Amino acid sequence: MYLPYRERVALVRSQNVFDRRFDDDGLAFISDAAAEELAGVALEADDLLLNITGDGVTFGRACMVPPSVLPACVNQHVVRIRCDRKKCEPAYLLAYLTHPMVKHYIEGFNAGGSRRAITKGHIESFVVPLPPLPEQRAIARVLGGLDDKIELNRRMNQTLEDMARALFNDWLERMEGELETVTTQSLTDSGVLVIGDGYRAKRSELRPTGLPFARAGNIDGGFQFTDCEYMGVDGVQAAGDKVSRPLDSVFTSKGTVGRLALVSKSTPTFVYAPQLCFWRAADPSRLNPFVLHQWMHGDEFGEQVDMTKGQTDMADYVSLTDQRRMRITLPSPKRQAEVGRHLERLYGMMDQNTTQIGTLAALRDSLLPVLLSGELRLHHVSAAVKEVVA
């Protein structure tokens, strides 16, 4: 049983493990007595974490243990990998395990059914190239420089998101005397708002390539489609309007309910899976999409989501019908447009950072194979990377 706050020991779960990044959100805490029972899976600095079960998004993700999370243990869905430092540099092994080609290799060991899984024996059979230690460390430094820049952009986006939230809340407070409450049903009936759910794809419609079929796990503040299934042309046509459009506000309505993300102009077009719903400002002149998105981050929306969950048999589910019965409180379209211009500017800056994150990640993933093959000299690559991240 988890503790409501940290006494001493944390419990790392699969939702904390992202590729090359640890996320404190949702970190669980356990008693010393429980930690003693898990002493065999206690973590140390420089240990690697690998998700050994999960869906197509969470399965196979790996990161390094941050010192700030210690003391900690892992649960049964995460395995600890500890390197012999005389033979293997942890940061190099992490770079190898998180490379897209290697992730496909790991998936080939899948011992699960619809929920993927690998065993300790599978991991022990992984074939890992081990160049000399100085070379491993040099490769880790080069790729780590790109990771640092990616993380900096992520933090910048979080700051911009916080600024957008503060701006919206301050504006909403000043608009108190001009607010009007309407039902989402009235907005959908009048064509101002579209609230839609995801598409239930047939297995035959999924392909190795095509448009991403986005599930709840593909939302993490923004969108990541590194590990997902794809929809072919026939599936996309069948999905109809359940295909993303710029400025859709995406809401996870099943499982981990309440995650939100805004589809930007640079977000690849994708098909919504059943765990996702989208709120689309069909008439931006009457409902500003940036204002709508910020409203969905607020207390009024969150309270209605919590109340709806409590009235259903499925605690982690908010139906499309219930979303279309909600109340939304906003001022006039003219007032929305005023703050919408400022929000649009902030989200434009976030979009630029996100685009650069994608470019840096692609560069990082392209470098490892050529560095291992010797096609590129490390000192040349190191100098070029320094210029990129400067």
C-alpha positions as CSV (number, residue, x, y, z in Angstrom):
1,M,0.0,0.0,0.0
2,Y,1.4,3.4,-1.0
3,L,2.0,6.2,1.5
4,P,0.3,9.6,0.9
5,Y,3.7,11.3,1.2
6,R,7.4,10.4,1.2
7,E,8.8,9.2,4.5
8,R,12.1,7.8,3.0
9,V,11.8,5.3,0.1
10,A,10.2,5.9,-3.3
11,L,8.7,3.1,-5.5
12,V,9.5,3.5,-9.2
13,R,6.8,2.4,-11.6
14,S,6.6,2.1,-15.4
15,Q,4.8,5.5,-15.7
16,N,8.0,7.2,-14.3
17,V,10.2,5.7,-17.0
18,F,10.4,7.5,-20.3
19,D,13.1,7.0,-22.9
20,R,16.2,8.8,-21.6
21,R,14.1,10.7,-19.1
22,F,12.8,10.0,-15.6
23,D,9.4,11.6,-14.7
24,D,8.7,12.3,-11.0
25,D,5.0,12.7,-11.8
26,G,3.0,9.9,-10.1
27,L,6.1,8.7,-8.1
28,A,4.8,6.4,-5.3
29,F,6.1,6.1,-1.8
30,I,6.4,3.0,0.5
31,S,7.2,2.3,4.1
32,D,10.6,1.1,5.3
33,A,9.0,-2.3,6.0
34,A,7.8,-2.6,2.5
35,A,11.1,-1.4,1.2
36,E,12.9,-4.1,3.2
37,E,10.8,-6.7,1.4
38,L,12.0,-5.2,-1.9
39,A,15.6,-4.9,-0.9
40,G,16.6,-7.2,-3.9
41,V,15.4,-4.5,-6.3
42,A,16.7,-1.4,-4.5
43,L,18.2,1.2,-6.8
44,E,21.6,2.8,-6.8
45,A,23.0,5.8,-8.7
46,D,23.7,5.0,-12.4
47,D,21.4,2.1,-12.5
48,L,19.3,1.8,-15.7
49,L,15.5,1.3,-15.6
50,L,13.7,-0.7,-18.3
51,N,10.0,-1.2,-18.6
52,I,9.4,-4.9,-19.1
53,T,5.6,-4.9,-19.5
54,G,3.1,-2.4,-21.0
55,D,1.4,-1.4,-24.1
56,G,3.0,-0.3,-27.3
57,V,3.9,3.0,-25.8
58,T,5.2,2.3,-22.3
59,F,6.8,-1.1,-23.0
60,G,10.6,-1.0,-23.6
61,R,11.2,2.5,-22.4
62,A,14.5,3.0,-20.5
63,C,16.2,5.8,-18.5
64,M,18.8,6.3,-15.9
65,V,18.0,6.6,-12.2
66,P,18.3,10.2,-11.1
67,P,20.1,10.6,-7.7
68,S,17.2,12.8,-6.5
69,V,14.8,9.8,-6.4
70,L,17.0,7.7,-4.1
71,P,16.5,5.7,-1.9
72,A,14.1,3.8,-4.1
73,C,13.0,0.4,-5.3
74,V,11.2,-0.8,-8.5
75,N,7.9,-2.6,-8.9
76,Q,7.4,-5.7,-10.9
77,H,6.9,-3.9,-14.2
78,V,10.3,-2.3,-14.2
79,V,13.7,-4.0,-14.2
80,R,16.9,-2.7,-12.8
81,I,20.1,-3.0,-15.0
82,R,23.4,-2.5,-13.2
83,C,26.5,-2.2,-15.3
84,D,30.0,-3.6,-14.6
85,R,31.7,-0.3,-14.9
86,K,35.0,-2.0,-15.9
87,K,33.3,-3.2,-19.1
88,C,30.3,-1.0,-19.8
89,E,29.5,2.7,-19.3
90,P,25.8,3.1,-18.2
91,A,25.1,6.2,-20.3
92,Y,26.4,4.3,-23.4
93,L,24.2,1.3,-22.7
94,L,21.2,3.6,-22.2
95,A,21.9,5.2,-25.6
96,Y,22.0,1.8,-27.2
97,L,18.8,0.4,-25.5
98,T,16.8,3.5,-26.4
99,H,17.8,3.6,-30.1
100,P,14.7,3.0,-32.3
101,M,16.3,0.0,-34.1
102,V,17.2,-1.6,-30.8
103,K,13.8,-1.0,-29.4
104,H,12.4,-3.0,-32.3
105,Y,14.9,-5.7,-31.4
106,I,13.7,-5.7,-27.8
107,E,10.1,-6.0,-29.0
108,G,11.1,-9.2,-30.8
109,F,11.5,-10.9,-27.4
110,N,7.9,-10.1,-26.4
111,A,6.5,-12.9,-24.3
112,G,3.1,-11.3,-23.6
113,G,-0.2,-11.2,-25.5
114,S,-2.0,-8.0,-26.1
115,R,0.1,-6.5,-23.2
116,R,3.7,-6.8,-24.1
117,A,6.3,-8.4,-21.7
118,I,9.8,-9.6,-21.6
119,T,11.6,-11.6,-19.0
120,K,14.9,-11.4,-17.1
121,G,16.1,-14.2,-19.3
122,H,15.3,-12.3,-22.4
123,I,17.3,-9.3,-21.1
124,E,20.3,-11.4,-20.3
125,S,20.3,-12.7,-23.9
126,F,20.5,-9.2,-25.4
127,V,23.5,-8.8,-27.7
128,V,25.1,-5.4,-27.0
129,P,28.2,-4.1,-28.9
130,L,30.9,-2.9,-26.5
131,P,33.6,-0.7,-28.0
132,P,36.5,0.2,-25.7
133,L,35.4,2.1,-22.6
134,P,37.0,5.4,-23.6
135,E,35.0,5.2,-26.9
136,Q,31.8,4.3,-25.0
137,R,32.2,7.3,-22.7
138,A,32.9,9.6,-25.7
139,I,29.7,8.4,-27.5
140,A,27.7,8.9,-24.3
141,R,29.1,12.5,-24.0
142,V,28.2,13.4,-27.6
143,L,24.6,12.0,-27.3
144,G,24.2,13.3,-23.8
145,G,24.9,16.8,-25.1
146,L,21.9,16.5,-27.4
147,D,19.8,15.1,-24.5
148,D,20.7,18.1,-22.4
149,K,19.5,20.5,-25.1
150,I,16.3,18.5,-25.5
151,E,15.7,18.6,-21.8
152,L,16.4,22.4,-21.8
153,N,13.7,22.8,-24.5
154,R,11.3,20.7,-22.5
155,R,11.8,22.9,-19.4
156,M,11.4,26.0,-21.5
157,N,8.1,24.7,-22.8
158,Q,7.0,24.0,-19.2
159,T,7.8,27.5,-18.3
160,L,5.8,28.9,-21.3
161,E,2.9,26.6,-20.4
162,D,3.0,27.9,-16.8
163,M,3.0,31.5,-18.2
164,A,0.0,30.7,-20.4
165,R,-1.9,29.3,-17.5
166,A,-1.1,32.3,-15.2
167,L,-2.1,34.7,-18.0
168,F,-5.4,32.9,-18.6
169,N,-6.3,32.7,-14.9
170,D,-5.5,36.3,-14.3
171,W,-7.5,37.3,-17.4
172,L,-10.5,35.1,-16.3
173,E,-10.5,36.7,-12.9
174,R,-10.6,40.2,-14.4
175,M,-13.5,39.1,-16.7
176,E,-15.6,37.9,-13.7
177,G,-18.4,40.4,-14.4
178,E,-18.6,39.4,-18.1
179,L,-18.7,35.6,-17.8
180,E,-21.5,33.6,-19.2
181,T,-22.2,29.9,-18.4
182,V,-23.5,27.7,-21.2
183,T,-23.7,24.0,-21.7
184,T,-21.4,22.1,-24.1
185,Q,-24.5,20.6,-25.6
186,S,-25.6,24.1,-26.7
187,L,-22.2,24.7,-28.3
188,T,-22.2,21.4,-30.1
189,D,-25.8,21.9,-31.3
190,S,-25.0,25.3,-32.7
191,G,-21.9,24.1,-34.5
192,V,-19.5,26.1,-32.4
193,L,-17.8,23.1,-30.7
194,V,-17.2,19.5,-31.7
195,I,-16.6,16.9,-29.0
196,G,-15.6,13.6,-30.5
197,D,-14.2,10.3,-29.4
198,G,-11.6,8.0,-30.9
199,Y,-11.9,5.3,-33.6
200,R,-12.1,1.6,-32.8
201,A,-9.7,0.3,-35.4
202,K,-9.9,-3.2,-36.8
203,R,-6.7,-5.1,-36.6
204,S,-6.7,-5.4,-40.4
205,E,-6.5,-1.6,-40.6
206,L,-3.2,-1.3,-38.7
207,R,0.0,-1.1,-40.7
208,P,3.7,-0.8,-40.2
209,T,3.5,2.7,-41.7
210,G,0.9,5.4,-42.2
211,L,-0.7,7.8,-39.8
212,P,0.0,7.2,-36.1
213,F,-2.8,5.6,-34.2
214,A,-2.5,7.7,-31.0
215,R,-3.4,6.2,-27.6
216,A,-3.3,7.8,-24.1
217,G,0.3,6.8,-23.6
218,N,1.3,9.0,-26.6
219,I,0.3,12.1,-24.7
220,D,2.9,13.5,-22.4
221,G,2.2,17.3,-22.2
222,G,2.7,17.1,-26.0
223,F,2.7,14.2,-28.4
224,Q,5.3,11.5,-29.0
225,F,4.8,8.8,-31.6
226,T,8.1,6.8,-31.2
227,D,6.2,3.7,-30.2
228,C,2.8,3.3,-31.8
229,E,0.8,1.5,-34.4
230,Y,-0.2,3.1,-37.7
231,M,-3.3,3.3,-39.7
232,G,-3.4,2.6,-43.5
233,V,-5.4,4.6,-46.0
234,D,-8.5,2.4,-45.6
235,G,-8.4,2.9,-41.8
236,V,-7.9,6.6,-42.1
237,Q,-10.9,6.9,-44.5
238,A,-13.0,4.8,-42.1
239,A,-12.0,7.0,-39.1
240,G,-13.5,10.1,-40.8
241,D,-13.4,13.1,-38.5
242,K,-11.6,11.2,-35.8
243,V,-8.3,12.4,-37.4
244,S,-6.4,15.2,-35.7
245,R,-6.6,18.8,-36.8
246,P,-4.4,21.7,-35.6
247,L,-5.7,23.3,-32.4
248,D,-7.7,20.2,-31.3
249,S,-7.6,19.9,-27.5
250,V,-7.0,16.3,-26.7
251,F,-8.4,14.7,-23.5
252,T,-7.6,11.2,-22.2
253,S,-11.1,9.9,-21.2
254,K,-10.2,6.3,-20.3
255,G,-7.4,4.8,-18.2
256,T,-5.3,7.7,-17.0
257,V,-8.1,10.2,-17.3
258,G,-7.4,13.9,-17.5
259,R,-4.2,14.2,-19.6
260,L,-4.5,17.2,-22.0
261,A,-2.5,18.3,-25.0
262,L,-3.0,20.8,-27.8
263,V,-2.4,19.7,-31.4
264,S,0.0,22.2,-32.9
265,K,0.6,23.1,-36.5
266,S,3.8,21.0,-36.4
267,T,2.2,17.9,-34.8
268,P,2.0,15.0,-37.3
269,T,-1.5,14.2,-38.3
270,F,-2.8,11.1,-36.4
271,V,-5.9,9.1,-35.8
272,Y,-7.5,9.1,-32.3
273,A,-7.7,5.8,-30.5
274,P,-10.7,5.1,-28.2
275,Q,-8.9,6.2,-25.1
276,L,-8.8,9.8,-26.5
277,C,-11.5,12.4,-27.0
278,F,-11.0,15.7,-28.9
279,W,-12.6,19.1,-28.3
280,R,-12.5,21.1,-31.5
281,A,-13.4,24.8,-31.8
282,A,-15.3,24.4,-35.0
283,D,-16.1,28.2,-35.2
284,P,-13.0,30.0,-33.8
285,S,-14.8,33.4,-34.2
286,R,-17.2,32.3,-31.5
287,L,-14.9,30.0,-29.4
288,N,-11.2,30.7,-29.3
289,P,-9.3,27.4,-29.4
290,F,-6.5,28.6,-27.1
291,V,-9.0,29.9,-24.6
292,L,-10.9,26.6,-24.8
293,H,-7.7,24.6,-24.1
294,Q,-6.8,26.7,-21.1
295,W,-10.3,26.4,-19.7
296,M,-9.9,22.6,-19.9
297,H,-6.9,22.9,-17.7
298,G,-8.9,24.8,-15.0
299,D,-10.9,23.8,-12.0
300,E,-14.3,24.0,-13.6
301,F,-13.5,21.3,-16.2
302,G,-11.5,19.2,-13.7
303,E,-14.3,19.2,-11.1
304,Q,-16.9,18.1,-13.7
305,V,-14.5,15.3,-14.8
306,D,-14.1,14.1,-11.2
307,M,-17.8,14.3,-10.6
308,T,-18.6,12.3,-13.7
309,K,-16.1,9.6,-12.9
310,G,-17.6,9.2,-9.5
311,Q,-21.1,8.6,-11.0
312,T,-20.0,5.8,-13.3
313,D,-19.3,2.1,-12.7
314,M,-16.0,2.6,-14.4
315,A,-14.0,4.9,-12.1
316,D,-11.5,5.8,-14.8
317,Y,-13.8,6.7,-17.6
318,V,-15.6,9.8,-18.8
319,S,-18.1,9.1,-21.5
320,L,-18.7,11.2,-24.6
321,T,-22.3,11.8,-23.5
322,D,-21.2,13.2,-20.1
323,Q,-18.6,15.5,-21.8
324,R,-21.4,16.9,-24.0
325,R,-23.5,17.7,-20.9
326,M,-20.8,19.8,-19.1
327,R,-21.0,23.5,-18.4
328,I,-18.5,26.0,-19.7
329,T,-18.0,29.5,-18.3
330,L,-16.3,32.1,-20.6
331,P,-16.8,35.8,-21.6
332,S,-17.8,37.0,-25.1
333,P,-15.9,35.9,-28.2
334,K,-14.5,39.5,-28.5
335,R,-13.0,39.2,-25.0
336,Q,-11.7,35.7,-25.8
337,A,-9.9,37.0,-28.9
338,E,-8.0,39.6,-26.8
339,V,-6.3,37.0,-24.6
340,G,-6.2,34.5,-27.4
341,R,-3.7,36.5,-29.3
342,H,-1.3,36.4,-26.3
343,L,-1.9,32.7,-25.8
344,E,-1.2,32.0,-29.5
345,R,2.1,33.7,-29.3
346,L,3.2,31.6,-26.3
347,Y,2.0,28.4,-27.9
348,G,3.9,29.4,-31.1
349,M,7.1,29.6,-29.1
350,M,6.4,26.2,-27.6
351,D,5.8,24.8,-31.1
352,Q,9.2,26.0,-32.2
353,N,10.9,24.4,-29.2
354,T,9.0,21.1,-29.9
355,T,10.1,21.2,-33.5
356,Q,13.7,21.6,-32.4
357,I,13.3,18.7,-29.9
358,G,12.2,16.5,-32.8
359,T,15.2,17.6,-34.9
360,L,17.7,17.0,-32.1
361,A,16.2,13.6,-31.3
362,A,16.4,12.5,-35.0
363,L,20.1,13.7,-35.1
364,R,20.9,11.8,-31.9
365,D,19.3,8.6,-33.3
366,S,21.1,8.9,-36.6
367,L,24.5,9.3,-34.9
368,L,24.8,6.1,-32.8
369,P,24.9,3.6,-35.8
370,V,27.6,5.6,-37.7
371,L,29.7,6.2,-34.5
372,L,29.6,2.4,-33.8
373,S,30.5,1.6,-37.4
374,G,33.4,4.1,-37.5
375,E,31.9,5.9,-40.5
376,L,32.3,9.2,-38.5
377,R,35.2,10.2,-36.3
378,L,34.1,11.0,-32.7
379,H,36.1,14.2,-32.4
380,H,34.5,15.6,-35.6
381,V,31.0,14.7,-34.4
382,S,31.7,16.1,-30.9
383,A,32.7,19.5,-32.4
384,A,29.6,19.6,-34.6
385,V,27.2,18.7,-31.8
386,K,28.7,21.5,-29.6
387,E,27.8,24.0,-32.3
388,V,24.3,22.6,-32.6
389,V,23.5,22.8,-28.9
390,A,25.3,26.1,-28.2
